[in-house]
Structure formats: C-alpha cells, structure tokens
Amino acid sequence: VQLQAFGGGLVRAGESLRLSCATSGIIFKIMRMGWYRQAPGKQRELVATITSAGGTNYEDSVKGRFTISRDNAKTAVYLQMTSLKPEDTAVYYCNARSESAIYNADYWGKGTQVTVSS
C-alpha cells in the first residue's frame, strides 16, 4: 500500500497550490479519501474529505478556498488550494479510509509541506 502526497511548496499569501495524492495497493473506489494537516505544535486536523460517491466535507476555515476531488481511474485525490493564508502552513497528509463494513482499512501517506508566507 502506498499513498504518496506531493505538490507542496513555499508560496505567498493569496497564491494557490494543488496537492496530489497518488495511491496504489488499495481498493480506491471504496475508500473515503481525505486531506489532513498538522502545523508545528498543533494536533493533526481534518482539512477535507471526499466519499466514494463524491460527497465532500470541509473544515470551516478552508470552505470556499479549497476544493477536494478524486479520480477513481487514476486512484488519486487532489486538493486545490486557493487564497492561501499563513495559517494554512502545515504538513499536509493524505488519508484513505474504507467505507466498507467488511473491509477495515485506514491508510496514511507521508506528508507534503505547505508554507505560506505573509
């Protein structure tokens, strides 16, 4: 199983970034996919999730600025981030969690650093 997040970087406030998470070895179509982030000295927090049916959920502070999407054919999930703020600075992690009652799985990838300067 591999979840590889990439696309992070250093940007200025107001700019955009697109994160990608490539997966392999999972039954992608039954996974709820998510992006989480962890800032220095803080707990990991949910950023956005997308269900296998395409339903989305966002943390309040990113609503209207971030968009999560998935490509089942490519077994990948994306996070389009716009109007970035310094408080968005964190390591961003990709998560895959099974929605099946008979297949219990919860996978994490290594993170990608996003740094937003003011």
Beta strands, then each sheet from edge to edge (+ up, - down):
strand 1: 2-6
strand 2: 9-12
strand 3: 17-24
strand 4: 31-38
strand 5: 45-50
strand 6: 56-58
strand 7: 66-71
strand 8: 76-81
strand 9: 90-98
strand 10: 106-108
strand 11: 112-117
sheet 1: 1+ 3- 8+ 7-
sheet 2: 2+ 11+ 9- 4+ 5- 6+
sheet 3: 2+ 11+ 9- 10+
end
